[in-house]
């Protein structure tokens, strides 16, 4: 049996106090309703994007993609150069590695939902700044509320910080179940979160130990959502 989910962490500062529309707080309906909700959130984000002064140089907003009723949701840090050009998340080398991870779970890319904390590429692919995270975090919250996956895989430390407000390094957090707490008034239970390494880190540090750790984390997610493993 999967380990119990620990008490959810406090909402990160970026999301606390953010105004979430009432329409996003209600429980999602069927697959079509979830898809329509995600489209509405994406359109609203595009219309209200503050075009962060220090996040200039990007071409396309990269909202997210995948099954609107996915059991597993992957959350990364921000789009890279290739993702910025394509307007899609995880389509560069890190995306190819993520596809391998998803396939190893017995799933296809279309079976999961993929998003990033930031919806626009930071200059030079640097780590997102707090004000940039604050601008995008409410829309990530709405994405999670629309999909309501059985588990979230947080890819890297930036994703963990944005989701849970935890600054502990990913090497210490990975492999341990945490929980994402929905905003007050949302018709959504806490969602289990599995932190693991970002695919770009796996590419840079492709050792037997890193591969073993990532597979351990993915197997835990598979067990949590009923995929076996």
ZIPE-V83421 format. One record per run of one state. SS is the DSSP state (H for helix, E for strand, C for the rest). FROM is the first residue (numbers start at 1). LEN is the number of residues. If there is no record, write none. Layout:
((SS:FROM:LEN) (SS:FROM:LEN))
This chain:
((C:1:21) (H:22:4) (C:26:5) (H:31:18) (C:49:4) (H:53:3) (C:56:8) (E:64:3) (C:67:5) (E:72:5) (C:77:4) (H:81:6) (C:87:6) (H:93:12) (C:105:4) (H:109:3) (C:112:1) (E:113:4) (C:117:6) (H:123:3) (C:126:4) (H:130:18) (C:148:3) (E:151:5) (C:156:1) (H:157:8) (C:165:5) (H:170:4) (C:174:3) (E:177:4) (C:181:10) (E:191:6) (C:197:2) (H:199:6) (C:205:3) (H:208:18) (C:226:4))
